[in-house]
Amino acid sequence: MSTSPTLELAMDLIRRQSVTPDDAGCQELMMSRLTPLGFDGENLRFGDTDNLWARKGSDGPVLAFAGHTDVVPTGPEKNWAHPPFDPVIKEGYLYGRGAADMKGSLAAFITACERFVKAHPDHRGSIALLITSDEEGPAQHGTVKVVETLEARNEKIDWCLIGEPSSTHEVGDVIKNGRRGSLHGYLTVHGIQGHVAYPHLAENPVHTVAPALDALANEFWDNGNDFFPPTTFQITKIEAGTGSNIIPGECLVHFNFRYCTENTAESLEERVVAILDRHKLKYDLQWHLSGRPFLTDKGALVSASQDAIRTVTGRETELSTSGGTSDGRFIAPTGAQVVELGPINATIHKVDECVKAEDLDTLSEIYEQILVELLA
């Protein structure tokens, strides 16, 4: 099949093996397309992470497209029908690592900007791109650091459109206007190691923690609300023991909360500690907050996104806060309106990741229409 400019650029990006945190030249390629449009690019490297802040214009309001060039590892390449970094179009689908998450969106960003700037050279406000190579990894040196840099010089984003794959059945049928918070707990329960034949001389931490874990798993945390589903608690790892005849001396438990605005990280931590103390455990507990929940209620960006999808596709859009975390958790606290709009997410992180080729052109048209709605 013939390839569009958006599809060609997506394929060029997929060919670059940018497994997190390696950018592999993707940002340089993107900047080569943005410079002729009048964008000024700023390379911001923190630690092992390459970041790009590109902006056209000096006035507000600022509409920023945000995304990431890094992809998750492929796993054994023998399991792929085609080499993961050798993009292939087959039966109308583009295959390759990052096709959906999210090099297709990056390509759509660029081609949308190209057409919009050509049609509206004197547009109001500013267009920006915030691109990182650290979204799929620890997310310590990527968007969070760029946002800190922008905030330090009082450079504000008014509207931020993140190209994460948000769609479920058809491109644009779902946009994310918020995300739940993510709170990790790392629990070490202490016992007394001993021989299994002499349990009276030992204390098995697996036995002592089990009732507490049952209580945590069955605890009612909240009902959710009009914007968010209820808070969930999940145990992600349990580890103990060194041999078949040894009562372990420690039990390690990792768990995670995906929580809504009916709770806070602090309230959840307090409730967990109360349950553990009620079961009289001897333990250490560390917490890691990956991100607090955020919500962009109906406003200019949500309305522009819905209107653009309706104009381009004729379909109505569902607002959702489901799914995992995204880099929106770093951008929303600055006061920016944030939405996530991208391709269908059915194959992200999977073997034979793919996206319908024509969807990338549709996505580019939607992005262009959002630019028209907000900055023309």
C-alpha positions as CSV (number, residue, x, y, z in Angstrom):
1,M,0.0,0.0,0.0
2,S,1.1,3.6,-0.5
3,T,2.4,5.3,2.5
4,S,1.4,8.8,3.8
5,P,3.9,11.2,5.4
6,T,2.6,10.3,8.8
7,L,3.1,6.6,8.1
8,E,6.5,7.1,6.6
9,L,7.7,9.0,9.7
10,A,6.3,6.5,12.1
11,M,8.3,3.8,10.2
12,D,11.4,5.8,10.4
13,L,11.0,6.2,14.1
14,I,10.3,2.5,14.7
15,R,13.6,1.6,12.9
16,R,15.5,3.4,15.6
17,Q,15.9,0.9,18.4
18,S,15.1,3.2,21.3
19,V,14.6,0.8,24.1
20,T,14.3,2.8,27.3
21,P,16.1,5.0,28.1
22,D,17.9,5.2,24.7
23,D,16.4,7.7,22.4
24,A,18.5,6.3,19.4
25,G,18.2,9.6,17.4
26,C,14.4,9.8,17.4
27,Q,14.3,13.3,18.9
28,E,16.9,14.5,16.4
29,L,14.8,13.2,13.5
30,M,11.7,14.9,14.9
31,M,13.6,18.2,15.3
32,S,14.8,18.0,11.7
33,R,11.1,18.3,10.8
34,L,10.2,21.0,13.3
35,T,13.1,23.4,12.6
36,P,11.9,24.4,9.2
37,L,8.5,25.2,10.7
38,G,10.1,27.8,13.1
39,F,10.5,25.7,16.2
40,D,13.4,26.3,18.5
41,G,14.6,23.1,20.0
42,E,16.3,22.6,23.4
43,N,18.0,19.4,24.3
44,L,17.7,18.7,28.0
45,R,19.7,15.7,29.1
46,F,19.4,14.5,32.7
47,G,21.2,11.3,33.8
48,D,20.9,8.7,31.0
49,T,17.8,10.4,29.5
50,D,17.5,12.6,26.5
51,N,14.6,15.1,26.5
52,L,13.4,17.6,23.9
53,W,11.6,20.9,24.5
54,A,10.7,22.4,21.2
55,R,8.6,25.6,20.9
56,K,7.3,27.8,18.1
57,G,6.2,31.2,19.4
58,S,6.8,33.2,22.6
59,D,3.3,34.2,23.6
60,G,0.5,32.3,25.3
61,P,-1.5,30.3,25.4
62,V,0.8,27.3,24.9
63,L,-0.5,24.0,23.5
64,A,2.1,21.3,24.1
65,F,2.1,17.8,22.6
66,A,3.8,15.4,25.0
67,G,5.2,11.9,24.4
68,H,8.0,9.5,24.6
69,T,10.5,8.0,22.1
70,D,11.5,5.1,24.3
71,V,9.9,1.7,24.0
72,V,9.7,-1.4,26.2
73,P,12.0,-4.4,25.4
74,T,10.8,-6.7,22.7
75,G,11.3,-10.0,24.5
76,P,12.6,-12.9,22.4
77,E,12.6,-11.7,18.8
78,K,11.9,-15.2,17.5
79,N,8.4,-14.8,18.9
80,W,7.7,-11.9,16.5
81,A,6.2,-12.6,13.0
82,H,8.5,-9.8,11.7
83,P,11.6,-8.2,13.3
84,P,10.3,-5.7,15.8
85,F,12.5,-2.8,14.6
86,D,11.9,-3.5,10.9
87,P,8.5,-2.0,10.4
88,V,6.1,-3.9,8.1
89,I,2.7,-3.0,6.7
90,K,0.5,-6.1,6.3
91,E,-3.2,-6.3,5.6
92,G,-3.6,-2.6,6.5
93,Y,-1.7,-2.7,9.8
94,L,1.7,-1.3,10.7
95,Y,3.7,-3.8,12.8
96,G,6.7,-2.9,14.9
97,R,7.8,-2.1,18.5
98,G,6.4,1.3,19.3
99,A,3.8,1.4,16.5
100,A,1.0,2.1,19.0
101,D,3.1,3.1,22.1
102,M,3.9,5.7,20.9
103,K,5.8,6.4,17.8
104,G,2.7,6.5,15.7
105,S,1.5,9.4,17.8
106,L,4.8,11.2,17.6
107,A,4.6,11.0,13.8
108,A,1.1,12.3,13.9
109,F,2.2,15.2,16.1
110,I,4.8,16.3,13.5
111,T,2.6,16.0,10.4
112,A,-0.3,17.8,12.1
113,C,2.0,20.7,13.0
114,E,3.4,20.8,9.5
115,R,0.0,21.1,7.9
116,F,-1.3,23.6,10.6
117,V,1.7,25.9,10.4
118,K,1.5,26.0,6.6
119,A,-2.2,26.8,6.7
120,H,-1.9,29.2,9.7
121,P,1.6,30.8,9.7
122,D,0.4,33.6,11.9
123,H,-1.5,31.5,14.5
124,R,-2.0,32.8,18.0
125,G,-0.1,31.6,21.0
126,S,2.6,28.9,20.9
127,I,3.0,25.3,19.9
128,A,5.4,23.1,21.9
129,L,6.5,19.5,22.1
130,L,7.8,17.9,25.3
131,I,9.4,14.6,24.3
132,T,11.3,12.2,26.6
133,S,13.1,8.9,26.4
134,D,12.3,7.9,30.0
135,E,8.6,7.2,30.1
136,E,8.8,3.4,30.0
137,G,11.5,3.2,32.6
138,P,11.9,4.7,36.1
139,A,10.6,8.1,34.8
140,Q,13.1,9.9,37.1
141,H,15.1,11.9,34.5
142,G,12.4,12.6,31.9
143,T,9.2,14.6,31.9
144,V,9.5,15.3,35.6
145,K,12.8,17.0,35.1
146,V,11.7,19.0,32.0
147,V,8.7,20.2,34.0
148,E,10.9,21.3,36.9
149,T,13.1,23.2,34.4
150,L,10.1,25.0,32.8
151,E,8.6,25.8,36.2
152,A,11.9,27.3,37.4
153,R,11.8,29.8,34.6
154,N,8.1,30.3,34.9
155,E,7.4,28.9,31.4
156,K,3.8,27.6,31.6
157,I,1.9,25.0,29.5
158,D,-1.8,25.9,29.2
159,W,-3.0,22.8,27.4
160,C,-1.1,19.5,27.1
161,L,-2.1,16.7,24.7
162,I,-0.3,13.4,25.5
163,G,-0.2,10.9,22.6
164,E,-0.6,7.8,24.8
165,P,-2.7,5.0,23.2
166,S,-6.1,5.9,24.7
167,S,-8.5,4.4,22.2
168,T,-10.3,1.1,22.7
169,H,-12.2,0.0,19.5
170,E,-11.9,3.0,17.1
171,V,-9.4,5.8,17.2
172,G,-10.8,8.7,19.2
173,D,-13.5,6.7,21.0
174,V,-11.9,7.2,24.4
175,I,-9.7,10.0,25.7
176,K,-8.2,10.1,29.1
177,N,-8.9,13.3,31.1
178,G,-7.3,12.0,34.3
179,R,-5.4,9.1,35.9
180,R,-5.5,7.4,39.3
181,G,-2.7,7.8,41.7
182,S,-0.2,4.9,42.2
183,L,1.3,4.1,45.6
184,H,3.7,1.2,46.1
185,G,4.4,-0.4,49.5
186,Y,7.5,-2.5,50.3
187,L,6.9,-4.6,53.5
188,T,9.4,-6.7,55.3
189,V,7.9,-8.9,58.1
190,H,10.4,-10.2,60.6
191,G,10.3,-13.6,62.2
192,I,12.8,-16.1,63.7
193,Q,14.5,-18.5,61.4
194,G,14.6,-22.1,62.5
195,H,14.2,-25.8,61.7
196,V,10.8,-26.9,60.5
197,A,10.9,-29.8,63.0
198,Y,11.2,-27.4,65.9
199,P,8.7,-24.7,65.2
200,H,8.4,-23.8,68.8
201,L,12.0,-22.4,68.5
202,A,11.1,-20.2,65.5
203,E,8.5,-17.7,64.3
204,N,7.3,-18.0,60.8
205,P,6.7,-14.5,59.3
206,V,4.7,-16.1,56.4
207,H,2.2,-17.4,58.9
208,T,2.0,-14.1,60.9
209,V,1.6,-11.9,57.8
210,A,-1.0,-14.0,56.1
211,P,-4.0,-12.8,58.2
212,A,-2.9,-9.2,57.7
213,L,-2.6,-9.6,53.9
214,D,-6.1,-11.2,53.9
215,A,-7.4,-8.1,55.8
216,L,-5.8,-5.7,53.4
217,A,-7.1,-7.6,50.4
218,N,-10.6,-7.5,51.7
219,E,-10.5,-4.0,53.1
220,F,-13.1,-1.5,51.6
221,W,-11.1,1.5,50.6
222,D,-13.7,3.7,48.9
223,N,-16.6,3.8,46.3
224,G,-14.8,5.9,43.7
225,N,-16.8,8.9,42.4
226,D,-18.2,10.3,39.2
227,F,-14.7,10.6,37.6
228,F,-12.8,7.6,39.1
229,P,-13.4,3.9,39.8
230,P,-12.9,2.7,43.3
231,T,-9.4,2.4,44.8
232,T,-7.8,-1.0,44.4
233,F,-5.2,-2.9,46.4
234,Q,-3.0,-5.6,44.7
235,I,-0.2,-7.7,46.1
236,T,2.5,-7.9,43.4
237,K,5.2,-10.0,45.1
238,I,5.7,-12.3,48.1
239,E,9.1,-13.8,48.8
240,A,10.4,-15.9,51.7
241,G,12.4,-19.0,52.5
242,T,15.8,-20.4,51.8
243,G,15.3,-24.2,51.9
244,S,12.7,-26.9,52.3
245,N,13.6,-27.6,56.0
246,I,14.1,-24.0,57.1
247,I,11.4,-21.8,58.6
248,P,12.1,-18.4,57.0
249,G,13.3,-15.4,59.1
250,E,11.8,-12.8,56.9
251,C,8.9,-12.4,54.4
252,L,9.0,-9.7,51.8
253,V,5.7,-8.4,50.4
254,H,5.3,-5.8,47.6
255,F,1.9,-4.2,47.0
256,N,0.3,-1.4,45.0
257,F,-2.7,1.0,45.3
258,R,-4.3,2.5,42.3
259,Y,-6.3,5.1,44.1
260,C,-8.9,7.8,43.3
261,T,-9.4,11.3,44.8
262,E,-11.6,9.8,47.6
263,N,-8.3,8.9,49.3
264,T,-4.8,10.3,49.5
265,A,-1.5,8.6,49.7
266,E,-1.2,9.7,53.3
267,S,-4.6,8.3,54.3
268,L,-3.9,5.0,52.6
269,E,-0.5,4.7,54.4
270,E,-2.2,5.4,57.7
271,R,-4.8,2.7,57.1
272,V,-2.3,0.1,56.1
273,V,-0.1,0.7,59.2
274,A,-3.2,0.4,61.4
275,I,-4.0,-3.0,59.9
276,L,-0.5,-4.2,60.3
277,D,-0.3,-3.0,63.9
278,R,-3.6,-4.6,64.7
279,H,-2.1,-8.0,63.7
280,K,0.9,-7.3,66.0
281,L,3.5,-7.8,63.3
282,K,7.2,-6.9,63.6
283,Y,7.9,-5.2,60.3
284,D,9.6,-2.5,58.3
285,L,7.6,-0.6,55.6
286,Q,8.8,1.7,52.9
287,W,6.6,3.7,50.5
288,H,7.1,5.0,47.0
289,L,4.5,7.4,45.5
290,S,4.7,7.1,41.7
291,G,2.0,9.8,41.1
292,R,-1.0,11.4,42.6
293,P,-4.3,11.3,40.8
294,F,-5.2,14.2,38.5
295,L,-8.3,15.2,36.6
296,T,-8.9,17.7,33.8
297,D,-12.6,18.5,34.0
298,K,-14.6,19.8,31.1
299,G,-12.9,22.9,29.7
300,A,-11.2,24.3,26.6
301,L,-8.9,21.3,25.9
302,V,-11.5,18.6,26.6
303,S,-14.0,20.4,24.4
304,A,-11.5,21.0,21.6
305,S,-10.6,17.3,21.7
306,Q,-14.2,16.1,21.6
307,D,-15.1,18.6,18.8
308,A,-12.0,17.6,16.8
309,I,-12.8,13.9,17.0
310,R,-16.4,14.6,16.0
311,T,-15.3,16.8,13.1
312,V,-12.8,14.3,11.7
313,T,-14.5,10.9,12.5
314,G,-18.2,11.8,13.3
315,R,-18.0,9.8,16.5
316,E,-18.7,10.9,20.1
317,T,-15.9,10.4,22.7
318,E,-16.0,8.8,26.1
319,L,-14.0,10.5,28.9
320,S,-12.1,8.0,31.1
321,T,-9.6,7.9,33.9
322,S,-8.9,4.2,33.7
323,G,-5.5,2.5,33.1
324,G,-2.1,3.0,34.5
325,T,-0.1,6.1,35.2
326,S,1.3,8.4,32.5
327,D,3.6,11.4,32.4
328,G,0.5,13.6,32.8
329,R,1.0,13.1,36.5
330,F,4.0,15.5,36.3
331,I,2.4,18.1,34.0
332,A,-1.1,18.4,35.6
333,P,0.1,19.8,39.0
334,T,1.5,22.9,37.2
335,G,-2.0,23.9,36.4
336,A,-2.1,22.7,32.8
337,Q,-5.2,21.1,31.4
338,V,-4.1,17.6,30.3
339,V,-5.7,14.9,28.1
340,E,-4.4,11.8,26.5
341,L,-5.5,10.9,23.0
342,G,-3.8,8.3,20.8
343,P,-4.4,5.1,18.9
344,I,-6.0,1.8,19.9
345,N,-4.2,0.3,22.9
346,A,-4.9,-3.4,22.2
347,T,-1.4,-4.5,21.4
348,I,0.8,-2.2,23.5
349,H,3.8,-3.9,25.1
350,K,2.9,-7.1,23.3
351,V,4.6,-9.3,20.7
352,D,3.7,-8.1,17.2
353,E,2.6,-4.7,18.4
354,C,0.6,-3.0,15.7
355,V,-1.7,-0.2,14.7
356,K,-4.1,0.2,11.9
357,A,-2.2,2.2,9.3
358,E,-5.0,4.5,8.4
359,D,-5.6,5.3,12.0
360,L,-2.3,7.3,12.2
361,D,-3.6,9.6,9.4
362,T,-6.9,10.0,11.2
363,L,-5.0,10.8,14.4
364,S,-2.9,13.4,12.6
365,E,-6.0,15.0,11.3
366,I,-7.5,15.1,14.8
367,Y,-4.4,16.7,16.2
368,E,-4.5,19.3,13.4
369,Q,-8.1,20.1,14.1
370,I,-7.3,20.5,17.9
371,L,-4.7,23.1,16.8
372,V,-7.3,24.8,14.7
373,E,-9.8,24.8,17.6
374,L,-7.4,26.3,20.1
375,L,-4.8,28.4,18.1
376,A,-6.2,29.4,14.7
